[in-house]
């Protein structure tokens, strides 16, 4: 298991805040796991929660 796979598992099973009580799906992110540069945008919103992914 890669480090990013480990982070994905932690995001999906996280219960450290009240968001875990209302989210429908976790949105751990997506992209090239071998990228040298990573751009971090805003947190997932309601539509991403319902879809379970970002566009």
PyMOL Python script that loads the backbone (N, CA, C, O; Angstrom):
from pymol import cmd

cmd.read_pdbstr("""\
ATOM      1  N   UNK A   1       0.849  -1.174   0.000  1.00  0.00           N
ATOM      2  CA  UNK A   1       0.000   0.000   0.000  1.00  0.00           C
ATOM      3  C   UNK A   1       0.896   1.239   0.000  1.00  0.00           C
ATOM      4  O   UNK A   1       1.825   1.342   0.801  1.00  0.00           O
ATOM      5  N   UNK A   2       0.609   2.176  -0.903  1.00  0.00           N
ATOM      6  CA  UNK A   2       1.399   3.403  -0.964  1.00  0.00           C
ATOM      7  C   UNK A   2       0.952   4.371   0.125  1.00  0.00           C
ATOM      8  O   UNK A   2      -0.088   4.174   0.754  1.00  0.00           O
ATOM      9  N   UNK A   3       1.735   5.401   0.339  1.00  0.00           N
ATOM     10  CA  UNK A   3       1.395   6.420   1.328  1.00  0.00           C
ATOM     11  C   UNK A   3       0.070   7.096   0.976  1.00  0.00           C
ATOM     12  O   UNK A   3      -0.741   7.369   1.861  1.00  0.00           O
ATOM     13  N   UNK A   4      -0.155   7.370  -0.324  1.00  0.00           N
ATOM     14  CA  UNK A   4      -1.410   7.995  -0.730  1.00  0.00           C
ATOM     15  C   UNK A   4      -2.598   7.054  -0.541  1.00  0.00           C
ATOM     16  O   UNK A   4      -3.692   7.504  -0.199  1.00  0.00           O
ATOM     17  N   UNK A   5      -2.397   5.769  -0.756  1.00  0.00           N
ATOM     18  CA  UNK A   5      -3.460   4.795  -0.487  1.00  0.00           C
ATOM     19  C   UNK A   5      -3.804   4.790   1.003  1.00  0.00           C
ATOM     20  O   UNK A   5      -4.972   4.687   1.379  1.00  0.00           O
ATOM     21  N   UNK A   6      -2.788   4.900   1.835  1.00  0.00           N
ATOM     22  CA  UNK A   6      -2.981   4.949   3.283  1.00  0.00           C
ATOM     23  C   UNK A   6      -3.776   6.204   3.675  1.00  0.00           C
ATOM     24  O   UNK A   6      -4.693   6.131   4.493  1.00  0.00           O
ATOM     25  N   UNK A   7      -3.421   7.350   3.088  1.00  0.00           N
ATOM     26  CA  UNK A   7      -4.144   8.591   3.366  1.00  0.00           C
ATOM     27  C   UNK A   7      -5.593   8.464   2.910  1.00  0.00           C
ATOM     28  O   UNK A   7      -6.502   8.888   3.623  1.00  0.00           O
ATOM     29  N   UNK A   8      -5.818   7.889   1.735  1.00  0.00           N
ATOM     30  CA  UNK A   8      -7.182   7.681   1.213  1.00  0.00           C
ATOM     31  C   UNK A   8      -8.001   6.866   2.210  1.00  0.00           C
ATOM     32  O   UNK A   8      -9.139   7.228   2.510  1.00  0.00           O
ATOM     33  N   UNK A   9      -7.452   5.795   2.719  1.00  0.00           N
ATOM     34  CA  UNK A   9      -8.153   4.950   3.697  1.00  0.00           C
ATOM     35  C   UNK A   9      -8.487   5.720   4.969  1.00  0.00           C
ATOM     36  O   UNK A   9      -9.568   5.559   5.536  1.00  0.00           O
ATOM     37  N   UNK A  10      -7.552   6.556   5.412  1.00  0.00           N
ATOM     38  CA  UNK A  10      -7.782   7.353   6.613  1.00  0.00           C
ATOM     39  C   UNK A  10      -8.888   8.389   6.404  1.00  0.00           C
ATOM     40  O   UNK A  10      -9.706   8.612   7.296  1.00  0.00           O
ATOM     41  N   UNK A  11      -8.913   9.018   5.236  1.00  0.00           N
ATOM     42  CA  UNK A  11      -9.945  10.018   4.934  1.00  0.00           C
ATOM     43  C   UNK A  11     -11.323   9.360   4.917  1.00  0.00           C
ATOM     44  O   UNK A  11     -12.273   9.889   5.494  1.00  0.00           O
ATOM     45  N   UNK A  12     -11.429   8.215   4.261  1.00  0.00           N
ATOM     46  CA  UNK A  12     -12.708   7.525   4.120  1.00  0.00           C
ATOM     47  C   UNK A  12     -13.264   7.064   5.467  1.00  0.00           C
ATOM     48  O   UNK A  12     -14.480   7.056   5.661  1.00  0.00           O
ATOM     49  N   UNK A  13     -12.400   6.684   6.388  1.00  0.00           N
ATOM     50  CA  UNK A  13     -12.862   6.158   7.672  1.00  0.00           C
ATOM     51  C   UNK A  13     -12.779   7.162   8.826  1.00  0.00           C
ATOM     52  O   UNK A  13     -13.061   6.802   9.969  1.00  0.00           O
ATOM     53  N   UNK A  14     -12.403   8.401   8.551  1.00  0.00           N
ATOM     54  CA  UNK A  14     -12.194   9.397   9.602  1.00  0.00           C
ATOM     55  C   UNK A  14     -13.485   9.754  10.343  1.00  0.00           C
ATOM     56  O   UNK A  14     -14.538   9.946   9.735  1.00  0.00           O
ATOM     57  N   UNK A  15     -13.375   9.837  11.665  1.00  0.00           N
ATOM     58  CA  UNK A  15     -14.494  10.252  12.522  1.00  0.00           C
ATOM     59  C   UNK A  15     -14.041  11.309  13.535  1.00  0.00           C
ATOM     60  O   UNK A  15     -14.622  11.420  14.615  1.00  0.00           O
ATOM     61  N   UNK A  16     -13.003  12.088  13.189  1.00  0.00           N
ATOM     62  CA  UNK A  16     -12.417  13.055  14.124  1.00  0.00           C
ATOM     63  C   UNK A  16     -13.220  14.337  14.279  1.00  0.00           C
ATOM     64  O   UNK A  16     -12.955  15.118  15.193  1.00  0.00           O
ATOM     65  N   UNK A  17     -14.197  14.573  13.405  1.00  0.00           N
ATOM     66  CA  UNK A  17     -15.043  15.763  13.550  1.00  0.00           C
ATOM     67  C   UNK A  17     -16.487  15.391  13.216  1.00  0.00           C
ATOM     68  O   UNK A  17     -16.762  14.271  12.785  1.00  0.00           O
ATOM     69  N   UNK A  18     -17.402  16.333  13.418  1.00  0.00           N
ATOM     70  CA  UNK A  18     -18.822  16.066  13.203  1.00  0.00           C
ATOM     71  C   UNK A  18     -19.196  15.873  11.735  1.00  0.00           C
ATOM     72  O   UNK A  18     -20.298  15.405  11.448  1.00  0.00           O
ATOM     73  N   UNK A  19     -18.314  16.217  10.800  1.00  0.00           N
ATOM     74  CA  UNK A  19     -18.607  16.015   9.387  1.00  0.00           C
ATOM     75  C   UNK A  19     -18.907  14.545   9.081  1.00  0.00           C
ATOM     76  O   UNK A  19     -19.685  14.244   8.176  1.00  0.00           O
ATOM     77  N   UNK A  20     -18.300  13.647   9.825  1.00  0.00           N
ATOM     78  CA  UNK A  20     -18.518  12.214   9.587  1.00  0.00           C
ATOM     79  C   UNK A  20     -19.978  11.815   9.832  1.00  0.00           C
ATOM     80  O   UNK A  20     -20.434  10.786   9.333  1.00  0.00           O
ATOM     81  N   UNK A  21     -20.698  12.622  10.591  1.00  0.00           N
ATOM     82  CA  UNK A  21     -22.103  12.306  10.886  1.00  0.00           C
ATOM     83  C   UNK A  21     -23.043  12.694   9.753  1.00  0.00           C
ATOM     84  O   UNK A  21     -24.141  12.148   9.646  1.00  0.00           O
ATOM     85  N   UNK A  22     -22.623  13.635   8.903  1.00  0.00           N
ATOM     86  CA  UNK A  22     -23.515  14.129   7.855  1.00  0.00           C
ATOM     87  C   UNK A  22     -23.030  13.854   6.442  1.00  0.00           C
ATOM     88  O   UNK A  22     -23.823  13.943   5.504  1.00  0.00           O
ATOM     89  N   UNK A  23     -21.762  13.524   6.254  1.00  0.00           N
ATOM     90  CA  UNK A  23     -21.276  13.300   4.887  1.00  0.00           C
ATOM     91  C   UNK A  23     -21.912  12.055   4.297  1.00  0.00           C
ATOM     92  O   UNK A  23     -22.222  11.100   5.009  1.00  0.00           O
ATOM     93  N   UNK A  24     -22.100  12.080   2.995  1.00  0.00           N
ATOM     94  CA  UNK A  24     -22.628  10.896   2.315  1.00  0.00           C
ATOM     95  C   UNK A  24     -21.490  10.057   1.761  1.00  0.00           C
ATOM     96  O   UNK A  24     -21.565   8.829   1.739  1.00  0.00           O
ATOM     97  N   UNK A  25     -20.426  10.735   1.311  1.00  0.00           N
ATOM     98  CA  UNK A  25     -19.243  10.050   0.795  1.00  0.00           C
ATOM     99  C   UNK A  25     -18.023  10.903   1.112  1.00  0.00           C
ATOM    100  O   UNK A  25     -18.089  12.130   1.052  1.00  0.00           O
ATOM    101  N   UNK A  26     -16.936  10.275   1.441  1.00  0.00           N
ATOM    102  CA  UNK A  26     -15.691  11.010   1.667  1.00  0.00           C
ATOM    103  C   UNK A  26     -15.103  11.405   0.316  1.00  0.00           C
ATOM    104  O   UNK A  26     -15.293  10.702  -0.676  1.00  0.00           O
ATOM    105  N   UNK A  27     -14.394  12.523   0.278  1.00  0.00           N
ATOM    106  CA  UNK A  27     -13.797  13.010  -0.964  1.00  0.00           C
ATOM    107  C   UNK A  27     -12.302  13.214  -0.731  1.00  0.00           C
ATOM    108  O   UNK A  27     -11.866  14.333  -0.458  1.00  0.00           O
ATOM    109  N   UNK A  28     -11.506  12.134  -0.837  1.00  0.00           N
ATOM    110  CA  UNK A  28     -10.091  12.241  -0.530  1.00  0.00           C
ATOM    111  C   UNK A  28      -9.256  12.945  -1.591  1.00  0.00           C
ATOM    112  O   UNK A  28      -8.106  13.287  -1.318  1.00  0.00           O
ATOM    113  N   UNK A  29      -9.775  13.172  -2.767  1.00  0.00           N
ATOM    114  CA  UNK A  29      -9.041  13.845  -3.831  1.00  0.00           C
ATOM    115  C   UNK A  29      -8.704  12.905  -4.971  1.00  0.00           C
ATOM    116  O   UNK A  29      -9.012  11.714  -4.935  1.00  0.00           O
ATOM    117  N   UNK A  30      -8.068  13.465  -5.979  1.00  0.00           N
ATOM    118  CA  UNK A  30      -7.683  12.656  -7.133  1.00  0.00           C
ATOM    119  C   UNK A  30      -6.529  13.328  -7.838  1.00  0.00           C
ATOM    120  O   UNK A  30      -6.216  14.489  -7.573  1.00  0.00           O
ATOM    121  N   UNK A  31      -5.905  12.606  -8.724  1.00  0.00           N
ATOM    122  CA  UNK A  31      -4.804  13.168  -9.503  1.00  0.00           C
ATOM    123  C   UNK A  31      -3.684  12.176  -9.670  1.00  0.00           C
ATOM    124  O   UNK A  31      -3.788  11.021  -9.257  1.00  0.00           O
ATOM    125  N   UNK A  32      -2.625  12.631 -10.272  1.00  0.00           N
ATOM    126  CA  UNK A  32      -1.456  11.811 -10.542  1.00  0.00           C
ATOM    127  C   UNK A  32      -0.694  11.557  -9.244  1.00  0.00           C
ATOM    128  O   UNK A  32      -0.205  12.497  -8.616  1.00  0.00           O
ATOM    129  N   UNK A  33      -0.592  10.313  -8.847  1.00  0.00           N
ATOM    130  CA  UNK A  33       0.098   9.969  -7.601  1.00  0.00           C
ATOM    131  C   UNK A  33       1.604  10.197  -7.681  1.00  0.00           C
ATOM    132  O   UNK A  33       2.285  10.200  -6.656  1.00  0.00           O
ATOM    133  N   UNK A  34       2.127  10.387  -8.890  1.00  0.00           N
ATOM    134  CA  UNK A  34       3.560  10.588  -9.077  1.00  0.00           C
ATOM    135  C   UNK A  34       3.903  12.036  -9.418  1.00  0.00           C
ATOM    136  O   UNK A  34       5.018  12.316  -9.857  1.00  0.00           O
ATOM    137  N   UNK A  35       2.969  12.952  -9.226  1.00  0.00           N
ATOM    138  CA  UNK A  35       3.197  14.354  -9.552  1.00  0.00           C
ATOM    139  C   UNK A  35       4.298  14.954  -8.695  1.00  0.00           C
ATOM    140  O   UNK A  35       4.428  14.629  -7.515  1.00  0.00           O
ATOM    141  N   UNK A  36       5.086  15.829  -9.295  1.00  0.00           N
ATOM    142  CA  UNK A  36       6.133  16.526  -8.556  1.00  0.00           C
ATOM    143  C   UNK A  36       5.599  17.786  -7.883  1.00  0.00           C
ATOM    144  O   UNK A  36       6.169  18.256  -6.898  1.00  0.00           O
ATOM    145  N   UNK A  37       4.511  18.330  -8.413  1.00  0.00           N
ATOM    146  CA  UNK A  37       3.894  19.531  -7.863  1.00  0.00           C
ATOM    147  C   UNK A  37       2.424  19.230  -7.608  1.00  0.00           C
ATOM    148  O   UNK A  37       1.758  18.596  -8.426  1.00  0.00           O
ATOM    149  N   UNK A  38       1.927  19.692  -6.465  1.00  0.00           N
ATOM    150  CA  UNK A  38       0.523  19.473  -6.111  1.00  0.00           C
ATOM    151  C   UNK A  38      -0.121  20.822  -5.807  1.00  0.00           C
ATOM    152  O   UNK A  38       0.411  21.607  -5.022  1.00  0.00           O
ATOM    153  N   UNK A  39      -1.263  21.087  -6.428  1.00  0.00           N
ATOM    154  CA  UNK A  39      -2.040  22.282  -6.136  1.00  0.00           C
ATOM    155  C   UNK A  39      -3.215  21.865  -5.268  1.00  0.00           C
ATOM    156  O   UNK A  39      -3.963  20.953  -5.620  1.00  0.00           O
ATOM    157  N   UNK A  40      -3.375  22.528  -4.141  1.00  0.00           N
ATOM    158  CA  UNK A  40      -4.456  22.210  -3.220  1.00  0.00           C
ATOM    159  C   UNK A  40      -5.497  23.305  -3.315  1.00  0.00           C
ATOM    160  O   UNK A  40      -5.198  24.482  -3.110  1.00  0.00           O
ATOM    161  N   UNK A  41      -6.732  22.909  -3.630  1.00  0.00           N
ATOM    162  CA  UNK A  41      -7.818  23.876  -3.763  1.00  0.00           C
ATOM    163  C   UNK A  41      -8.685  23.897  -2.529  1.00  0.00           C
ATOM    164  O   UNK A  41      -8.276  23.470  -1.450  1.00  0.00           O
ATOM    165  N   UNK A  42      -9.880  24.396  -2.704  1.00  0.00           N
ATOM    166  CA  UNK A  42     -10.811  24.491  -1.591  1.00  0.00           C
ATOM    167  C   UNK A  42     -11.316  23.120  -1.169  1.00  0.00           C
ATOM    168  O   UNK A  42     -11.181  22.148  -1.912  1.00  0.00           O
ATOM    169  N   UNK A  43     -11.883  23.044  -0.007  1.00  0.00           N
ATOM    170  CA  UNK A  43     -12.439  21.797   0.514  1.00  0.00           C
ATOM    171  C   UNK A  43     -13.656  21.390  -0.314  1.00  0.00           C
ATOM    172  O   UNK A  43     -14.308  22.249  -0.907  1.00  0.00           O
ATOM    173  N   UNK A  44     -13.969  20.109  -0.364  1.00  0.00           N
ATOM    174  CA  UNK A  44     -15.155  19.654  -1.089  1.00  0.00           C
ATOM    175  C   UNK A  44     -16.427  20.279  -0.513  1.00  0.00           C
ATOM    176  O   UNK A  44     -16.550  20.450   0.700  1.00  0.00           O
ATOM    177  N   UNK A  45     -17.351  20.611  -1.377  1.00  0.00           N
ATOM    178  CA  UNK A  45     -18.630  21.170  -0.956  1.00  0.00           C
ATOM    179  C   UNK A  45     -19.738  20.131  -0.996  1.00  0.00           C
ATOM    180  O   UNK A  45     -19.475  18.932  -1.093  1.00  0.00           O
ATOM    181  N   UNK A  46     -20.978  20.597  -0.921  1.00  0.00           N
ATOM    182  CA  UNK A  46     -22.136  19.711  -0.876  1.00  0.00           C
ATOM    183  C   UNK A  46     -22.239  18.817  -2.111  1.00  0.00           C
ATOM    184  O   UNK A  46     -22.493  17.619  -1.986  1.00  0.00           O
ATOM    185  N   UNK A  47     -22.044  19.388  -3.300  1.00  0.00           N
ATOM    186  CA  UNK A  47     -22.189  18.584  -4.517  1.00  0.00           C
ATOM    187  C   UNK A  47     -21.116  17.499  -4.612  1.00  0.00           C
ATOM    188  O   UNK A  47     -21.397  16.388  -5.061  1.00  0.00           O
ATOM    189  N   UNK A  48     -19.886  17.816  -4.190  1.00  0.00           N
ATOM    190  CA  UNK A  48     -18.829  16.792  -4.180  1.00  0.00           C
ATOM    191  C   UNK A  48     -19.141  15.705  -3.163  1.00  0.00           C
ATOM    192  O   UNK A  48     -18.873  14.528  -3.404  1.00  0.00           O
ATOM    193  N   UNK A  49     -19.700  16.093  -2.037  1.00  0.00           N
ATOM    194  CA  UNK A  49     -20.085  15.107  -1.015  1.00  0.00           C
ATOM    195  C   UNK A  49     -21.129  14.159  -1.576  1.00  0.00           C
ATOM    196  O   UNK A  49     -21.047  12.950  -1.355  1.00  0.00           O
ATOM    197  N   UNK A  50     -22.099  14.680  -2.292  1.00  0.00           N
ATOM    198  CA  UNK A  50     -23.152  13.829  -2.854  1.00  0.00           C
ATOM    199  C   UNK A  50     -22.603  12.910  -3.946  1.00  0.00           C
ATOM    200  O   UNK A  50     -23.011  11.753  -4.055  1.00  0.00           O
ATOM    201  N   UNK A  51     -21.663  13.438  -4.763  1.00  0.00           N
ATOM    202  CA  UNK A  51     -21.068  12.638  -5.833  1.00  0.00           C
ATOM    203  C   UNK A  51     -19.991  11.691  -5.318  1.00  0.00           C
ATOM    204  O   UNK A  51     -19.823  10.587  -5.836  1.00  0.00           O
ATOM    205  N   UNK A  52     -19.274  12.126  -4.307  1.00  0.00           N
ATOM    206  CA  UNK A  52     -18.159  11.338  -3.802  1.00  0.00           C
ATOM    207  C   UNK A  52     -16.867  11.620  -4.543  1.00  0.00           C
ATOM    208  O   UNK A  52     -15.889  10.888  -4.386  1.00  0.00           O
ATOM    209  N   UNK A  53     -16.850  12.673  -5.350  1.00  0.00           N
ATOM    210  CA  UNK A  53     -15.633  13.022  -6.069  1.00  0.00           C
ATOM    211  C   UNK A  53     -15.679  14.487  -6.464  1.00  0.00           C
ATOM    212  O   UNK A  53     -16.721  15.138  -6.398  1.00  0.00           O
ATOM    213  N   UNK A  54     -14.539  14.982  -6.869  1.00  0.00           N
ATOM    214  CA  UNK A  54     -14.446  16.340  -7.396  1.00  0.00           C
ATOM    215  C   UNK A  54     -14.445  16.235  -8.911  1.00  0.00           C
ATOM    216  O   UNK A  54     -14.081  15.195  -9.459  1.00  0.00           O
ATOM    217  N   UNK A  55     -14.839  17.281  -9.580  1.00  0.00           N
ATOM    218  CA  UNK A  55     -14.838  17.292 -11.060  1.00  0.00           C
ATOM    219  C   UNK A  55     -13.470  17.399 -11.619  1.00  0.00           C
ATOM    220  O   UNK A  55     -13.301  17.421 -12.838  1.00  0.00           O
TER     221      UNK A  55
END
""", "prot")
cmd.dss("prot")
cmd.show_as("cartoon", "prot")
cmd.util.cbc("prot")
cmd.orient("prot")
